């Protein structure tokens, strides 16, 4: 499995998540565009990244800013399945 970032344990979700697939470019980067309403969610997110059909490494290069985030892979040109889940404010405050 690729990079998983967020809270440990079983987080409570804020009621929505988005998922999809993206191909990284020649530099091993992909920018994922999310719906505009994501900008208003301030309690944090859980990210799941999984390379598809490859033993590549995938990680979160940049967290959500505005309505997009960036993923990276080594090597480049890798298909990555991603899922972003909104966390509750309580989850973000937990250590």
Helices and strands as residue ranges (DSSP letters): E 4-5, E 13-23, E 29-33, G 36-40, E 45-52, E 57-65, E 68-74, E 79-87, H 89-93
